[in-house]
Amino acid sequence: MLGLSVAGLVGAAVGLALGYVDYRVVSGVVIGRLRKLDRSQSPEEKAGFEWKIQILRIVLFGLTIVAFPVIGYLLGVTIAGG
């Protein structure tokens, strides 16, 4: 099976779940704080602000959903062996 260890795959699955939870918590806190700091005056400024928040949400999602499973896989292989 492509040389992937079962322990590593279990670690990656756990990392994926933790990454999703982390994404929900971190994005909620960060985006909530950014919305409080919003000083948009016009609809164009508000649209630009919302666009930047959407970009931030995509970046956070990508980083956590990629990084956590990789770390989980490496920890699974390291702890349980490959």
N, C-alpha and C positions, 0 to 999 in steps of 0.2 A: 504494500500500500504506500508507494512513493517514499518509503523510508521514514514515515512519521510515526512517532511512538504514541501509544494509547495514553500514557501519562501526560504527554505533551498536549494531546488533543483535549483531554479532560481539563487541563490547566487553561487551555485557550478558551474552552467553553465557559469556565468560571470567570476568566478575564473578560470575556465578552459581556456576560451578565453584569459584572461589576462596572465595566466601562459604560454600559447603558445607564445604570443607576447613577454613576458619577456624572454623566452628561446631563441627566435630568436635573440633578441637584445644582451643579455648577452653572449650567446655562440659566436656570431659574433665578439664582442669586445674582449673577452678573448682569443679565438682561433686565432684571427688576431694578437694579441700581442704576443702570444706564438710562432707563426710562425716567427715573426720578431726576436725572441730570439733564434731561432733554430741554433745550431752550429754543426749540423751533418756533418761528414766528409765522411763517407762511406754509401753505400746503406743499410747496416745492421742497422747502427745508424738511418738513415732516416726512415726505416721501424719501428723500435722501437719507434721513436718519433711519427709517425703517429698512431701507435697502442695506445699509451698513450693519444693522442688527441681524438681518437675514444672512449676510456673508459670515458674520461672527458665529452664528448658530451652525452653519454648514462646516466651518473650520473646526469648531469645538467637537461636533459630531464625528467628523473624519478623524481627528486626532485621538479621541477616546475610543472609538470603535476599532481603530487600527492598533493603537499602542497597547491597550490593555490585553487583548488576546495574545499579542506577541510576547509581552512580559509574562503572561500566564503560561504560555507554551514553554518558554525558557525555564520558568520556575518548576513546572511539572516535570520536565526532563531532568533538571538539576536535582530535585528532591527525590523523585521516585526512580530515576534512572531511565535510560533510553532503551 
